[in-house]
């Protein structure tokens, strides 16, 4: 969990930038509905450069692996505690 928090903290600026961009795109879609042009959305998405996109992709992959590891540890602890309780 600490590692996940550290990863997010290290990339906080980039994560916040992506979140702000998503909020802007969603509000644009909400205001204009289907009339929202693909060009306007594409322009907004270009605010995140390819290097940042790659960083985000790697971060999301790392966070997914860390989350999966946390679940595996929880499952192992549960199994061991059940085994100890029964023996």
PyMOL commands that set and color helices and strands:
alter all, ss='L'
color gray80, all
select helices_A, chain A and resi 2-10+12-35+38-45+50-86
alter helices_A, ss='H'
color red, helices_A
deselect
rebuild
show_as cartoon
